[in-house]
Amino acid sequence: MGKAKKRSFHLGINKQISNLSREDAIKEVVSTLKKDDDKNEAYSLITLFGMSAEELLEGGLTYETVMSLRGIVKE
């Protein structure tokens, strides 16, 4: 298998997201944090989009959860 085909194959395995809107990213963060799944993925989306505490509260996270993210969430 060639290098390019191998890279493409591994991109599919690692669940890379190609196009993601801000609203979809907020929904993904909320669902990930509510399920206690891989929190690193949620943290990376928060920092990538520069999400604010207000957006996450409107998205459905509890106040306590948002306050626990104080270091990475914009206030």
C-alpha positions in Angstrom: 0.0 0.0 0.0 1.3 3.4 -1.0 2.0 6.2 1.5 -1.0 8.4 0.4 -3.4 5.5 0.5 -2.2 4.5 3.9 -2.7 8.1 5.2 -6.2 8.2 3.7 -7.0 4.9 5.3 -5.9 6.0 8.7 -7.8 9.3 8.5 -11.0 7.3 8.2 -10.1 5.1 11.1 -9.4 8.0 13.4 -12.8 9.7 12.9 -11.5 12.9 11.4 -14.2 15.5 10.9 -13.8 17.3 7.6 -16.5 20.0 7.8 -18.1 21.0 11.1 -20.2 24.1 11.8 -20.0 25.9 15.1 -23.5 24.7 16.0 -22.6 21.1 15.3 -19.4 21.5 17.3 -21.4 22.8 20.3 -23.8 19.9 20.1 -20.8 17.5 19.8 -19.1 19.0 22.9 -22.4 18.9 24.9 -23.1 15.3 24.0 -19.5 14.2 24.7 -19.3 15.8 28.1 -22.8 14.5 29.1 -21.8 11.0 28.2 -18.4 11.2 29.9 -16.8 10.0 26.6 -13.4 11.1 25.4 -13.1 14.5 27.1 -9.9 15.4 25.2 -12.0 15.5 21.9 -14.4 17.9 23.6 -11.6 20.1 25.0 -10.0 20.3 21.6 -13.3 21.4 19.9 -13.8 24.0 22.6 -10.4 25.5 22.1 -10.5 25.2 18.3 -13.8 27.2 18.0 -13.1 29.4 21.0 -16.4 28.6 22.6 -17.8 30.8 25.3 -19.5 29.7 28.5 -22.8 31.2 27.4 -22.8 29.1 24.2 -22.3 25.9 26.1 -25.0 26.8 28.7 -27.4 27.5 25.8 -26.3 24.2 24.3 -27.5 22.3 27.3 -24.6 21.9 29.7 -25.1 22.4 33.4 -23.6 25.4 35.2 -21.3 23.2 37.2 -19.9 21.5 34.1 -19.2 24.9 32.4 -17.5 26.2 35.6 -15.3 23.1 35.6 -14.1 24.2 32.2 -13.1 27.7 33.4 -9.5 27.4 32.1 -10.4 26.7 28.5 -13.8 28.4 28.0 -14.0 32.1 27.2 -16.1 34.0 29.7 
